[in-house]
Amino acid sequence: MPVEKEHHVETASTNPSLEKVTDVDNILEKRAVRKLDWAILPVMTMYYLLSFLDRSNIGNARVAGLQADLGLTDHQYQICVTVLFVPYIFAELPANLLLRKIGPKVLMPTLLTLWGVIVTLQGLVTSYAGLVVIRAFLGLVEGPMFPGIVLYLSGFYTRAELSLRVAIFFSSASLSGAFSGLLAAAIQNMDGVGGKAGWCWIFILTQEGIFSTFVGLVGFFITPSTPSEVLGLTDEEKAILVRRLEKDRPTIVPIDTFSFREVFKSISSPHVIIVFIVFYMVGTTLYGLGLFLPSIVKQLGFSTIKTQLLSVGPFAAGFFVTLSSAFFSDRYNSRALPAIAVATLALIGFAIFLRADDKYVSYGALFLATSGIYATPPVLSAWMSNNSEPYYRRATSIAVGFIATNSTRKGGITSTWMYPTSQGPRFTRTTVINLVFAAFIALGSAGNALLLTWMNKRKIQQREALLAPYQNLPDGDTKAWIELGDRHPDFRYTI
């Protein structure tokens, strides 16, 4: 009678040598990721910090006298702010689709260099028309940066690591609000130097127009396009980074080609549509606070210099809340719960601001509102990136999210019209809108989590039907991943 051989699978628990190999791999992986962080994140953080400074400092310049010196009405000032977002929006999707073709090490530094020149010119304007033109060109070259960085980072980090990395560079937006207030308060005292008003020097110096140009030129030499180009990594570390990315996202290898079909698949995905709507609402509150917080604080009854200094606090609080929420989002591989939590924090802040009679209570409420709303985009950005594959579908989804943030009616453009000085200091109508939007951000996040949970279960149930067309094809497995992307039954949507 034949004796069946027992098949024994070795594991770390049965073979100590395997455990040692695993431990070595984990140590090498952690070291490689740490080197990657130091090589990539400071560069991307600087890019976005300069982008947000250059884009939003007009609020500090307004407090310092820009509107009065140029003789702008509230309507004209709002047009100057709004006009930036029109070319900004139109540049986001094409730039994301071109990022891999042109290469990040070329496209990103080029954009930064150009906007540095434009920002410097912004400090030389002497008329309403000149400011409108400069702001329009600024939007054209700055629009691609945020979605481009998110897409760029998704090619270096696993899906579970992305939220914190996005938060690290995005939190520089909170710091930019703090720094711009401090620098504006100091540089405003240069009023009259070189025959220029203090607000002119805010554009030229505070917004780092000259410095942006310098960083852009240096960027050509320090921006890697792929993990294999990262300086300081050994060949072994580069190989580990590539393997972990392929394991996390099988479509990471650039074997797909551009197709408008992928663009359509992205914008027709229900989870992309939901996050698009949520991003719409985030854009209104985020840019409203980013652009007008100094004006809001001043209308509470504080002096100009004190306003610039007090504007620092809410943005600094936003920095810490942004990093904390993103850390827990990655730690527990959850996007919905952190998004709901920070949106609720913003809701509480707007509710207190709406009902408060004391200016110090109102100012304190801005800490909650700013922290909550600034912490939302990193989690949502990672969520959008996590759940869209392959590359061009992911590139489209990320760009679409930011188009929503900056778009007409409920995004960045609307926010520029929501704080007329005549409605201060309470801005009741605007505060009610922000409060309602914060509530819908939380509800939308919860709804998307339920949808994605259902979609994950349905893909498992329909596994055979989904993979049947690829069963007998050469390289059928690869073709299935490319064509199905995030709809592949083995791809698990992040909740």
C-alpha positions in Angstrom: 0.0 0.0 0.0 1.6 3.3 -1.1 2.4 5.7 1.6 1.4 9.3 1.0 4.2 11.9 1.6 3.2 14.6 3.9 3.6 18.1 2.5 5.1 20.3 5.1 5.1 24.1 4.6 7.9 25.8 6.5 7.0 29.0 8.3 8.9 31.3 10.6 7.5 29.4 13.6 8.8 26.0 12.4 12.1 27.3 10.9 13.9 30.0 13.0 16.2 30.8 10.0 13.1 32.0 8.0 12.2 34.3 10.9 15.7 35.8 10.8 15.4 36.4 7.0 12.0 38.1 7.6 13.5 40.3 10.3 16.4 41.3 8.1 14.0 42.2 5.3 11.8 44.3 7.6 14.9 46.2 8.9 16.1 46.9 5.4 12.6 48.0 4.3 12.2 50.4 7.2 15.7 51.8 6.5 14.9 52.2 2.8 11.6 53.9 3.6 13.2 56.2 6.1 15.8 57.2 3.5 13.0 57.7 1.0 11.2 60.0 3.4 14.3 62.2 3.8 15.0 62.3 0.1 11.4 63.0 -1.1 9.3 64.7 1.6 11.4 67.8 2.3 11.5 68.6 -1.4 7.7 68.1 -1.9 7.0 70.0 1.3 9.0 73.0 0.1 7.3 72.9 -3.3 3.8 72.9 -1.7 4.8 75.4 1.0 5.9 77.9 -1.6 2.8 77.1 -3.7 0.4 77.8 -0.9 2.3 80.9 0.2 2.4 82.3 -3.3 -1.3 81.7 -3.8 -2.9 82.8 -0.5 -0.8 85.6 0.8 -3.1 88.1 -0.9 -5.1 88.0 2.4 -2.2 89.4 4.3 -1.5 92.0 1.6 -5.1 93.1 1.8 -4.8 93.7 5.6 -1.5 95.6 4.9 -3.3 98.0 2.5 -3.3 96.4 -1.0 -7.1 97.0 -1.5 -6.9 100.6 -0.4 -3.7 101.5 -2.3 -5.0 100.1 -5.6 -8.4 101.6 -5.0 -10.2 98.2 -5.2 -13.8 97.7 -4.3 -14.7 94.4 -2.5 -16.0 93.1 -5.8 -12.8 93.9 -7.6 -10.7 92.4 -4.8 -12.8 89.2 -5.0 -12.3 89.0 -8.7 -8.5 89.3 -8.2 -8.7 86.3 -5.8 -11.1 84.3 -8.0 -9.4 84.7 -11.3 -6.5 82.6 -10.1 -8.7 79.5 -9.8 -10.0 79.4 -13.4 -6.7 78.5 -15.1 -5.7 76.7 -12.0 -8.5 74.2 -12.5 -8.0 73.7 -16.2 -4.3 72.9 -15.7 -4.8 70.2 -13.1 -6.0 67.2 -15.1 -3.8 67.7 -18.2 -0.7 68.1 -16.0 -1.4 64.9 -14.1 -1.9 63.0 -17.3 1.4 64.3 -18.6 3.4 63.9 -15.4 4.7 60.4 -16.3 5.4 61.3 -19.9 7.4 64.5 -19.2 8.8 63.3 -15.9 8.4 64.8 -12.4 12.1 65.9 -12.3 11.3 68.2 -15.3 7.7 69.2 -14.9 7.7 70.1 -11.2 10.8 72.3 -11.0 9.7 74.1 -14.2 6.4 75.0 -12.7 8.0 76.2 -9.5 10.6 78.4 -11.4 7.9 80.0 -13.5 5.6 80.9 -10.6 8.6 82.3 -8.6 9.0 84.8 -11.4 5.3 85.6 -11.6 5.0 86.1 -7.8 7.9 88.6 -7.9 6.1 90.5 -10.6 2.9 90.5 -8.4 4.7 92.9 -6.0 5.2 95.4 -8.8 1.6 95.8 -9.9 0.1 99.3 -9.8 -3.4 98.7 -11.0 -6.4 96.4 -10.8 -5.9 95.1 -14.3 -2.3 94.3 -13.7 -3.2 92.3 -10.6 -5.9 90.3 -12.4 -3.5 89.3 -15.2 -0.7 88.3 -12.8 -3.1 86.2 -10.7 -4.4 84.4 -13.8 -0.9 83.4 -14.9 -0.1 82.4 -11.3 -3.0 80.0 -11.2 -2.0 78.4 -14.5 1.4 77.3 -13.2 0.4 76.5 -9.6 -2.7 74.4 -10.4 -0.8 71.2 -11.3 1.3 71.1 -8.1 -0.9 69.7 -5.4 -2.5 66.8 -7.5 0.9 66.3 -9.1 2.6 65.7 -5.7 -0.1 63.3 -4.5 0.2 61.3 -7.8 4.0 61.5 -7.5 4.0 60.2 -3.9 1.7 57.3 -4.8 4.5 56.0 -7.0 6.9 55.8 -4.1 4.8 54.7 -1.1 2.3 51.9 -0.4 -1.4 52.7 -0.1 -1.3 52.4 3.6 1.5 54.9 3.9 0.2 57.6 1.7 -2.1 59.7 4.0 0.7 60.6 6.4 3.1 61.5 3.6 0.4 63.7 2.0 -0.2 65.3 5.4 3.4 66.1 5.9 3.7 68.2 2.8 0.1 69.5 3.1 0.5 70.6 6.7 3.0 73.1 5.3 -0.1 74.9 4.2 -1.0 75.4 7.8 2.5 76.5 8.6 2.4 78.8 5.6 -0.6 80.5 7.2 1.4 80.9 10.4 4.6 82.0 8.7 2.9 84.4 6.4 1.2 86.1 9.3 4.5 86.5 11.2 6.5 87.6 8.2 3.7 89.9 7.0 3.7 91.6 10.4 7.4 92.2 10.2 7.8 93.1 6.5 4.8 95.4 6.6 7.1 97.7 8.5 9.1 98.1 5.3 6.4 100.4 4.1 8.1 103.2 2.0 11.4 101.3 1.4 12.4 101.7 -2.2 9.3 103.8 -2.8 7.0 100.7 -2.4 4.2 100.1 0.0 4.5 97.4 2.7 2.1 95.0 0.9 4.4 95.1 -2.2 7.3 93.8 -0.1 5.0 91.1 1.3 4.6 89.8 -2.2 8.2 90.1 -3.1 9.8 88.8 0.1 7.1 87.1 2.3 5.8 85.1 -0.5 9.3 84.1 -1.5 9.0 85.1 -5.2 12.8 85.2 -5.6 13.3 82.2 -3.4 10.7 80.1 -5.3 12.7 80.7 -8.5 15.9 79.6 -6.8 14.3 76.4 -5.3 12.8 75.7 -8.7 16.2 75.8 -10.4 17.7 73.6 -7.7 14.8 71.2 -8.1 16.0 70.0 -11.5 18.8 68.2 -9.7 17.1 66.9 -6.5 13.7 65.6 -7.8 13.8 61.9 -8.6 11.2 60.5 -11.0 11.3 56.9 -9.7 12.6 55.0 -6.6 15.6 53.9 -8.6 16.7 57.5 -9.0 16.6 58.4 -5.3 20.0 59.5 -4.1 21.5 57.7 -1.2 19.7 54.4 -1.7 21.7 51.1 -2.2 20.7 48.8 -5.0 19.3 46.4 -2.4 17.2 49.1 -0.9 15.9 50.2 -4.3 14.9 46.6 -5.1 13.0 46.3 -1.8 11.1 49.5 -2.5 10.1 48.3 -5.9 9.0 44.8 -4.6 6.9 46.3 -1.9 5.1 48.6 -4.3 4.5 45.7 -6.8 3.0 43.6 -3.9 0.8 46.5 -2.8 -0.3 47.6 -6.2 0.3 45.2 -9.1 -0.3 47.9 -11.7 2.5 50.0 -10.4 4.8 48.8 -13.2 4.3 51.3 -16.1 2.9 48.9 -18.7 -0.4 50.6 -19.3 -0.8 53.4 -21.9 -2.9 56.5 -21.9 -6.5 56.0 -23.0 -9.6 58.3 -22.6 -11.4 55.2 -21.6 -9.4 55.2 -18.3 -10.4 58.9 -17.8 -14.1 57.9 -18.3 -13.8 54.9 -16.0 -12.4 57.2 -13.3 -15.1 59.9 -13.5 -17.9 57.3 -13.7 -16.8 55.4 -10.6 -19.3 56.0 -7.8 -16.7 56.2 -5.1 -14.8 58.9 -7.1 -18.1 60.8 -7.6 -18.8 60.8 -3.9 -15.3 62.0 -2.9 -15.6 64.6 -5.7 -18.7 66.1 -4.0 -17.0 66.0 -0.6 -13.9 67.7 -2.0 -16.3 70.4 -3.4 -17.4 71.2 0.1 -13.9 71.0 1.5 -12.7 73.5 -1.0 -15.2 76.2 0.1 -14.3 76.0 3.8 -10.6 75.4 3.3 -9.9 78.3 0.9 -12.3 80.6 2.7 -10.2 80.3 5.8 -6.9 80.2 4.0 -7.6 83.4 2.1 -9.7 85.4 4.5 -8.7 84.3 8.1 -6.6 87.5 8.6 -9.6 89.6 7.5 -12.0 87.6 9.7 -9.7 88.2 12.7 -9.3 91.9 12.0 -13.1 92.3 11.8 -13.4 90.8 15.3 -11.8 94.1 16.5 -8.0 93.6 16.6 -5.4 96.0 15.3 -3.6 95.3 12.0 -0.3 94.1 13.5 -2.1 92.1 16.2 -4.3 90.6 13.5 -1.2 89.4 11.6 0.1 87.7 14.7 -3.2 86.2 15.9 -3.6 84.6 12.5 -0.7 82.3 13.4 -2.5 80.3 16.1 -5.3 78.6 14.1 -3.0 77.6 11.3 -0.4 76.2 13.8 -3.2 74.1 15.4 -4.2 72.9 12.0 -0.6 71.7 11.5 -0.7 69.4 14.5 -4.3 68.1 13.9 -3.5 67.4 10.2 -0.4 65.2 11.1 -2.2 63.4 14.0 -5.3 62.5 12.0 -3.2 61.3 9.0 -0.9 59.2 11.3 -3.9 57.4 12.7 -5.4 57.0 9.3 -2.3 55.2 8.1 -1.7 53.3 11.3 -5.2 51.7 11.2 -5.5 51.8 7.3 -8.7 53.7 7.7 -9.8 56.8 5.7 -13.5 57.2 6.6 -13.2 57.4 10.4 -10.5 60.1 10.4 -12.3 62.1 7.8 -15.5 62.0 9.8 -13.7 62.9 13.0 -11.9 66.0 11.6 -15.1 67.2 9.8 -17.0 67.0 13.1 -14.3 69.1 14.7 -14.7 71.7 12.1 -18.5 71.6 12.5 -18.1 72.3 16.2 -15.8 75.2 15.5 -18.2 76.8 13.0 -21.2 76.3 15.4 -19.3 78.1 18.3 -18.3 80.9 16.0 -21.9 81.3 14.8 -23.2 81.7 18.3 -20.4 83.4 20.2 -20.7 87.1 21.3 -17.2 87.5 22.7 -14.4 88.2 20.2 -12.0 85.9 22.1 -14.5 83.0 22.0 -15.0 83.6 18.3 -11.2 83.6 17.8 -10.9 80.4 19.8 -13.6 78.8 17.6 -11.3 79.5 14.6 -8.8 77.0 16.1 -11.4 74.2 15.9 -12.7 75.1 12.5 -9.3 75.6 10.9 -7.8 72.5 12.4 -10.8 70.3 11.3 -11.0 71.5 7.8 -7.2 71.6 7.2 -6.9 68.0 8.3 -9.4 66.8 5.8 -7.6 67.0 2.4 -4.7 64.6 3.2 -7.0 61.8 4.2 -9.4 62.4 1.3 -6.5 62.6 -1.2 -5.0 59.3 0.0 -8.5 57.8 -0.2 -9.0 58.9 -3.8 -5.5 57.7 -4.7 -5.9 54.4 -2.8 -9.0 53.3 -4.7 -8.2 54.1 -8.3 -6.0 51.9 -10.6 -4.2 51.6 -13.0 -2.0 54.7 -13.3 -4.0 56.9 -15.7 -7.2 56.2 -13.8 -5.5 57.1 -10.6 -4.0 60.3 -12.2 -7.5 61.3 -13.3 -9.2 60.6 -10.0 -6.6 62.6 -8.0 -6.9 65.5 -10.4 -10.7 65.4 -10.4 -10.7 65.6 -6.6 -8.7 68.8 -6.7 -10.7 70.2 -9.6 -13.7 69.9 -7.3 -11.8 71.6 -4.4 -11.1 74.6 -6.6 -14.1 74.6 -8.9 -17.0 76.8 -9.4 -20.1 77.1 -7.3 -19.0 75.2 -4.2 -15.2 75.1 -4.3 -12.3 77.6 -4.1 -14.0 80.0 -6.4 -17.1 80.3 -4.3 -15.0 80.8 -1.2 -13.5 83.9 -2.6 -17.0 85.5 -2.6 -18.1 84.5 0.8 -16.4 87.0 3.1 -17.4 90.5 2.0 -16.4 93.1 4.6 -20.0 94.3 4.9 -21.0 91.0 6.6 -18.3 90.9 9.2 -17.5 90.2 11.9 -20.0 87.4 12.2 -20.3 86.4 8.6 -23.5 84.6 9.5 -24.5 83.4 6.1 -21.0 82.1 5.3 -20.7 80.4 8.7 -24.0 78.6 8.3 -22.9 77.4 4.8 -19.5 76.2 6.3 -21.3 74.4 9.1 -23.6 72.6 6.8 -20.8 71.7 4.5 -18.8 70.3 7.4 -21.8 68.1 8.3 -22.1 66.8 4.7 -18.3 66.1 4.6 -18.8 63.7 7.5 -22.0 62.2 6.1 -20.4 61.8 2.6 -17.4 60.1 4.1 -19.6 57.7 6.0 -21.7 57.0 2.8 -18.6 56.3 0.8 -17.3 53.8 3.4 -20.6 51.9 3.2 -20.4 51.9 -0.6 -16.8 50.6 -0.7 -17.6 47.9 1.8 -20.5 46.7 -0.5 -18.3 46.9 -3.6 -15.5 44.8 -2.0 -18.1 42.1 -1.1 -19.6 42.2 -4.6 -16.3 41.8 -6.3 -15.6 38.6 -4.3 -19.0 37.2 -5.2 -18.5 38.0 -8.9 -14.9 36.9 -9.0 -15.3 34.1 -11.6 -17.4 36.3 -13.9 -15.0 39.2 -13.7 -11.9 37.1 -14.5 -13.5 34.7 -17.1 -12.6 36.8 -20.2 -8.9 36.6 -19.3 -8.6 32.9 -18.3 -7.2 31.5 -21.6 -5.3 34.6 -22.8 -1.5 34.9 -22.9 -0.5 37.1 -20.0 -4.2 37.0 -19.0 -3.4 37.9 -15.4 -1.5 41.0 -16.3 -4.2 42.0 -18.8 -6.9 41.6 -16.2 -5.1 43.9 -13.8 -4.5 46.5 -16.5 -8.1 46.5 -17.8 -10.0 45.9 -14.5 -7.7 48.0 -12.3 -9.4 48.7 -9.0 -12.4 46.6 -10.2 -10.2 43.5 -10.1 -11.6 41.1 -7.5 -8.2 40.9 -5.8 -8.0 44.6 -5.3 -9.4 45.6 -2.0 -10.8 49.1 -1.7 -9.5 51.0 1.3 -12.3 51.9 3.8 
